[in-house]
Amino acid sequence: MADIEQNEGRAKRQERNLKRRKEMIMTLSTGFTVAAVVSTFPAFFSIAGKDSWLDLPLRETVALNEDYKNRVSQLQLEVARLKSDLSHLNVIIADSGPSTSASVATANFERRIAEVEKKQATLDRIILDNPQKALELPLLKRDVDAVKQSNEQAVASIRQSVDQVYDLNKWLLGSMAVGVLCLALSHFFRRKAD
């Protein structure tokens, strides 16, 4: 019984590790696909052997492409490792006997892997069908960052204005309270004097 619980615990840990690795693989494969699409642009934009106006950003993209290639090779190794881990888990599950929860977990894990691979293929197809979108992503990120920064500045400005209005209201209400108190005291002393 303890062996089955230990195997199930090990299977769950390995499933979590496989899930993390799969997410990393998806991220890096998307980046590699974008880099691969972007790296094909210099051939289309050079004119009569002269450098075009796009060469500088493309050189930076080529440098990024090398980084993505390294990441993709790491991801391929990770995928191979995940597959071996999955086969190892299947062996453990088969050895542990008819454990329903472990077989269900394995089936769910395999289903999730298939879904992720399908999404990756769809993303690759979309990027390859329209490489302009791949170039727009960094520009959109820069625009989003600029909007985020301006919103943060606006929020800080609004907070400062609210603080100033709050302080002003405290002074005004305090002054009004002192004025009302002075009127009440003067009215009280006038009645005593009369």
C-alpha positions as CSV (number, residue, x, y, z in Angstrom):
1,M,0.0,0.0,0.0
2,A,2.8,2.4,0.9
3,D,4.5,1.6,-2.5
4,I,1.3,2.5,-4.4
5,E,1.0,5.8,-2.5
6,Q,4.7,6.6,-3.0
7,N,4.3,5.8,-6.7
8,E,1.2,8.0,-7.0
9,G,3.1,10.8,-5.2
10,R,6.0,10.4,-7.5
11,A,3.6,10.3,-10.5
12,K,2.0,13.6,-9.4
13,R,5.3,15.3,-9.0
14,Q,6.5,14.1,-12.3
15,E,3.2,15.3,-13.9
16,R,3.6,18.8,-12.4
17,N,7.2,18.9,-13.7
18,L,6.1,17.7,-17.1
19,K,3.4,20.4,-17.2
20,R,6.0,23.1,-16.4
21,R,8.3,21.8,-19.0
22,K,5.6,21.7,-21.6
23,E,4.6,25.4,-20.9
24,M,8.3,26.3,-21.3
25,I,8.4,24.4,-24.6
26,M,5.4,26.2,-25.9
27,T,6.9,29.6,-25.0
28,L,10.2,28.9,-26.6
29,S,8.8,27.2,-29.7
30,T,6.6,30.3,-30.3
31,G,9.6,32.5,-29.9
32,F,11.6,30.4,-32.3
33,T,8.9,30.4,-34.9
34,V,8.7,34.2,-34.7
35,A,12.5,34.5,-35.0
36,A,12.5,32.1,-37.9
37,V,9.9,34.1,-39.7
38,V,11.7,37.4,-39.0
39,S,15.1,36.0,-40.0
40,T,13.8,35.5,-43.6
41,F,13.1,39.2,-44.2
42,P,16.7,40.3,-45.1
43,A,16.5,38.3,-48.4
44,F,13.4,40.2,-49.4
45,F,14.4,43.7,-48.5
46,S,18.0,44.1,-49.7
47,I,18.2,46.0,-53.0
48,A,21.0,45.4,-55.5
49,G,23.4,44.3,-52.8
50,K,23.1,47.5,-50.7
51,D,21.9,47.5,-47.1
52,S,18.2,48.4,-46.8
53,W,16.7,50.5,-44.0
54,L,15.5,47.3,-42.4
55,D,19.0,45.7,-42.0
56,L,19.7,47.2,-38.6
57,P,16.5,45.8,-36.9
58,L,17.0,42.5,-38.8
59,R,20.6,42.1,-37.5
60,E,19.2,42.4,-34.0
61,T,16.5,39.9,-35.0
62,V,19.2,37.5,-36.3
63,A,20.9,37.7,-32.9
64,L,17.6,36.9,-31.3
65,N,17.2,34.1,-33.7
66,E,20.3,32.4,-32.5
67,D,19.1,32.7,-29.0
68,Y,15.8,31.2,-30.0
69,K,17.5,28.4,-31.8
70,N,19.4,27.6,-28.6
71,R,16.2,27.6,-26.7
72,V,14.4,25.4,-29.2
73,S,17.2,22.9,-29.0
74,Q,16.8,22.9,-25.2
75,L,13.1,22.5,-25.7
76,Q,13.6,19.6,-28.0
77,L,15.8,17.9,-25.3
78,E,13.1,18.7,-22.8
79,V,10.4,17.2,-24.9
80,A,12.5,14.0,-25.3
81,R,13.0,14.0,-21.5
82,L,9.3,14.5,-21.0
83,K,8.4,11.6,-23.3
84,S,10.8,9.4,-21.5
85,D,9.4,10.5,-18.2
86,L,5.9,9.8,-19.5
87,S,6.9,6.3,-20.6
88,H,8.5,5.7,-17.2
89,L,5.3,6.8,-15.5
90,N,3.3,4.4,-17.7
91,V,5.7,1.6,-16.6
92,I,5.3,2.5,-13.0
93,I,1.5,2.7,-13.3
94,A,1.4,-0.7,-15.1
95,D,3.6,-2.2,-12.4
96,S,1.6,-0.8,-9.5
97,G,-1.6,-2.6,-10.6
98,P,-5.0,-1.5,-11.4
99,S,-4.9,2.0,-9.9
100,T,-7.8,3.9,-11.4
101,S,-6.6,7.4,-10.2
102,A,-3.2,7.0,-11.7
103,S,-4.5,5.8,-15.1
104,V,-7.0,8.6,-15.2
105,A,-4.3,11.1,-14.3
106,T,-2.1,9.7,-17.1
107,A,-4.9,9.9,-19.6
108,N,-5.6,13.5,-18.6
109,F,-1.9,14.3,-18.9
110,E,-1.8,12.7,-22.4
111,R,-4.9,14.6,-23.4
112,R,-3.4,17.9,-22.2
113,I,-0.2,17.2,-24.1
114,A,-2.2,16.6,-27.3
115,E,-4.1,19.9,-26.7
116,V,-0.9,21.9,-26.3
117,E,0.6,20.4,-29.4
118,K,-2.5,21.2,-31.3
119,K,-2.4,24.8,-30.1
120,Q,1.3,25.1,-30.9
121,A,0.7,23.8,-34.5
122,T,-2.1,26.4,-34.9
123,L,0.1,29.2,-33.6
124,D,2.9,28.1,-35.9
125,R,0.5,28.0,-38.9
126,I,-0.9,31.5,-38.1
127,I,2.6,33.1,-37.8
128,L,3.8,31.4,-41.0
129,D,0.7,32.4,-42.9
130,N,1.1,36.1,-41.9
131,P,4.7,37.0,-41.0
132,Q,3.7,40.7,-40.7
133,K,1.9,39.8,-37.4
134,A,5.1,38.3,-36.1
135,L,6.9,41.7,-36.6
136,E,4.0,43.6,-35.1
137,L,4.2,41.7,-31.8
138,P,7.3,43.6,-30.5
139,L,5.8,46.9,-31.7
140,L,2.6,46.2,-29.9
141,K,4.5,45.2,-26.7
142,R,6.3,48.6,-26.9
143,D,3.0,50.4,-27.4
144,V,1.4,48.6,-24.5
145,D,4.3,49.4,-22.3
146,A,4.1,53.1,-23.2
147,V,0.4,53.1,-22.5
148,K,1.0,51.3,-19.2
149,Q,3.6,53.9,-18.2
150,S,1.4,56.8,-19.1
151,N,-1.5,55.3,-17.1
152,E,0.8,54.8,-14.1
153,Q,1.8,58.5,-14.3
154,A,-1.8,59.5,-14.6
155,V,-2.8,57.5,-11.6
156,A,0.1,59.0,-9.6
157,S,-1.0,62.5,-10.6
158,I,-4.6,61.8,-9.7
159,R,-3.6,60.4,-6.3
160,Q,-1.6,63.5,-5.6
161,S,-4.6,65.7,-6.6
162,V,-6.9,63.7,-4.4
163,D,-4.5,64.0,-1.5
164,Q,-4.3,67.8,-2.0
165,V,-8.1,68.1,-2.1
166,Y,-8.4,65.9,1.0
167,D,-5.9,68.2,2.9
168,L,-7.8,71.3,1.7
169,N,-11.1,69.9,2.8
170,K,-9.6,69.1,6.3
171,W,-8.5,72.8,6.6
172,L,-11.8,74.1,5.4
173,L,-13.9,71.9,7.6
174,G,-11.7,72.7,10.5
175,S,-12.0,76.4,9.9
176,M,-15.7,76.1,9.6
177,A,-15.9,74.2,12.9
178,V,-13.8,76.8,14.7
179,G,-16.0,79.5,13.2
180,V,-19.2,77.8,14.4
181,L,-17.6,77.3,17.8
182,C,-16.6,80.9,18.0
183,L,-20.2,82.0,17.1
184,A,-21.7,79.7,19.7
185,L,-19.3,81.0,22.4
186,S,-19.9,84.6,21.5
187,H,-23.7,84.0,21.5
188,F,-23.4,82.2,24.9
189,F,-21.4,85.0,26.5
190,R,-23.7,87.7,25.1
191,R,-26.7,86.0,26.7
192,K,-24.8,85.8,30.0
193,A,-23.9,89.4,29.8
194,D,-27.6,90.4,29.1
